[in-house]
């Protein structure tokens, strides 16, 4: 496997200081699932009464843990719950053996931690098509149970990484009826990023009181404008999982609360952006804003066509303001467009307007914007009010280096 030694140049300066969420504890272990000399299993235990919501990959080849989690959502929420995650092996395309591995792990967690098996959620990330050595995970469960600590969320973020170059975390505090509600989340993701639900692996915890239906509706609603609006390489994972757990420890109900929903959206968007900034080989963070489309859905189709174009992504890597490639991507997207109404901006520089190069456009101005690390591409279709914003990164030789020998 390729060795990742260099942290992304887009990484934050440090892992954020996340609040302790009452009702959640963590522990990590080095089980040797694939990696040697690093933690690769995380167990989070959730207090009785915790509500769990989630969204998952829509891949037709989704992994056994994903199918198991989907089947368990919406069940009874009065008992304790657990989330166990391993890195290094995706337990995907592993047939009946993959199902048996999930059964063995969830049963062992239930017995060790005193949690109903129907409230044990698992995720696996890593290489596809290799049997998951479940016995290596179950062998460390006693220690994972004994070592539970509410202060170990950063360690949990590190344990779930694969080709990530930095652990990802985000938080929010929101005042509701004079009381503080806390939200803390972690994520992993670097390659195989073109979600069709949420993103690679994301776990968000809050001490809010939330019904399962209300929490599920919030998560589903905001996934579309956060995790479903990012792409690194146009490839959708077999294992994408987003779980949000509300322990209720604050005693503050957030069903239908706009302030909490905005805070949750902020945490989800922060984590989604960090995944893009850790895109394999990435050196530039790219925001693509499409306006003037016939519908929001059409705007997103255009935006993702631009974001996923290898020609555009390599031009960005080379700091080349090749706006003709943006014209190409809009034209190929399949959504309605009119060449003679199309306008394009790189940063604040208008490069084309109503189907032709803008009067007075100087390529040196656009090229100066391309030399930065935060790149903005704006497209106006001039056809309606539909709009969408998506985020991606550039495509460099580093992506090839990481993925050319990922399995070896």
C-alpha angles and dihedrals in degrees: 000000000000112000115231108213104152123071115227112268087228094058119122116256092253143349107279123253098253121198120247108252112219109234097030129094131174142202134175135199141184101240097165094236087155109318123076125214098015139080113267106166128066127187122191120188119205126204122250112279095031113152116220126200129173151166127212145193117288090211113139088224097050118160128260094252090054092052090047093051092048091053092051101048115105094027127124113316104189097094133066120278139204138205119202121185131182129190129206097048125055096198085220126140088014099124122206089345090063091052090048091051091054090048092050094048097045091046091050093048090049093051096042097045102032094244126137110255089233088063096052112101121190136189132187128195133182136056118018123226101026121112113254111240093225092175090067089057097044089048091066098042095100090057092044089053094046095046097054111143130168090219099061104086093117090054088050090053090052095048094057096053124113115167090352114126096204137022114254126222139159137176146185137192118204129186114224122173091342094307130104120239116196130210125188127174141179132194144182127205139122110146137020085047118158102109124204097188112006125325143284104298121336130167121186124184131193136172091220124121108241135162114235093242094051094044092047091051092052094048093048092046096051097040089073094058096040121025094018089054098060132082135174103173108354092252119125117214125235089223108046109149134169117184124180118192124195112193097187091221094132092059089224117128114218101181105137092358111146095198093055092045091052090049092050090049090052093053092047092049092047092053092045091053091049090054090055092046088055092048109145107275093356121161099163134048111217129200117194117194119188121188136167096046123144091248138002089251091055090048090054091048089055093044094052091046088057094043094050098045110116089203092057094042093051091046088054090050088052091046090239116150092214098165092171087075089058088055088051094051093049090050094051098044095090094230120114116280137160116212093209094054098046122116127181134195132188104202106316092334116106105215101170135016132188096348101318142072111282118257110257094016112158116194091211089067093054091042090057090057091049091059091068126087095236109063124188124196118186125192126183116192094192091217108100146324101291115127140176138172123205134173133220142150137236124273114240139168087263090073090058093047092053097045103036091077103018094133098041 
